[in-house]
Amino acid sequence: MTWGLLRAVRDRIEANCQPRGILYPWWVPVASFGGQLACVVLALALRDAFWTPDPLLLTIPLVLMAPVVQLGFGYWLPWWLDCLPALVAAGWMLSVAPDLDRTPIDAVPGLLAFVTAEITARDGLRPGIAVWGISYAILGAAVVFGPGIVGFPVHAILLEVGFVVGAMLLWQMRALVAEREARNATWQQATTAERERIAREIHDLVAHSLSVTLLHITGARHALRDVATGAATADDAVGEADAALSDAEQVGRRAMADIRRTVSGMTDGAANRQALPGAADIAALVREVDQAGLHVEYDERGDLTQLADATGLGLYRIAQESLANVAKHAPGSTAHVSLTVGRGSARLVVRNELNGSRARRADGLGSGLAGMHARAAQLGAALTAGPEGDDWLVDVRLGQRGIELPCGHTVPGLGRLAGTVPNATTAPTLPTAPTGATS
């Protein structure tokens, strides 16, 4: 029962602090209230108020009034009303001379110092200065009109210490709150950036896989149509359709596995990481799309190993999205992909015929184009995507930023893709999300 009451008081203290933008732990106001009460008890003892019925005993409920109202009833008092009972109690006790034979110093100025520190730390410098000035006035009135105060300079310094301690706590708390807000803002930005990155990766993977799958299905449909028109025998058409559907099934299963692995990595924080694709994998990407039925020509020049890993990944994803768009909007056209790495620069160009169709969005508002522009911006590259004459052009120009070393030589172009890409691999998969990533 007692511990439950103490926890309720603690929660109420912290709940009252949060709306005011102060994050003091519960024991800070409790220590302040306890210090004020201790000063009152000592001051009353020095005045023999406990041994005979004395009106000065009313100073105890005066000092406890504000804590009881705020902690017992949950009502946050304004600063001037909070400190008023304690200031009245201090002035009342200073009007009665203490028994200095027991101790050479009075405890009432300590009460004023605690009140000054509390109001400054909780309500700000201006209220703190006001309470500080009132406390000095109370001490001065006791010297001039009252029984006097022994050790006035010491008490004056004690008030200054109370104000300085309160100001230090206030500025420390403001710095802590500002740091937490900045950290939360940084976290939100990082979370948003990570979500956008994951969305782009999944979009590129799904768009590419679906485009390749649809190309295989289209090939199977054309093979079956050739049987109906007599352009091919039934055995040949069934073989071609079966091969195309088998390839489509493999692409779909691989895409499902990649998506599951990516989602599992984001939710479980798996430590397994998959190799990210790079510029050298664009050739394998082109070959996969070409084998699916989209006519693609690829030309590669320069030393791709001089591209930074992040640059290679960005160029790969842009090429992947571009070919997916070609398969979606102009599946019967020929796509021309060229990648050139020169001295301190790189350029990726994907071009295809529009075939009279301009259904593709050229305003940059589609998710695919938006993703390509975002990747280019991350690389510090200039990207142009839109119609150029009778063609659709995606042109990425990269300067020195994405190049690790100056290019020292140029290799001949690969020309038509077939037979020119050694050790080509299938399209790489997405990386698993790092531990702690927010999805």
Buried (B, 14 or more C-beta within 10 A) or exposed (E): EEEEEEEEBBEBBBEBBEEEEBEBEBEBBBEBBEBBBBBBBBBBBBBBBEEEEBEBEEBBEBBBBBBEBBBEEEEBBEBBEBBBBBBBBBBBBBBBBBEEEEEEBBBBBBBBBBBBBBBBBBBBBEBBBBBBEBBBEBBBEBBEEBEEBBBBEEBBEBBBEBBBBBBEBBEEBEEEEEEEEEEEEEEEEEEEEBEEBBBBBBBBBBBBBBBBBBBBBBBBEBBBEBBEEEEBEEEEBBEBBEBBBEBBEBBBEBBEEBBEBBBBBBEEEBEEEBEBBBBBBBBBBBBBBBBBBBBBBBBBBBBBEBBBEBBBBBBBBBBBBBBBBBBBBBBEBBBBBBBBBBBBBBBBBBBBBBBEEEEBBEEEEBEBBBBBBBBBEBBEBEBEBBEEEEEBBBBBBBEEBBBEEEBEEEEEBBEEBEEBBEEBBEBBBBBBBEEEBEE
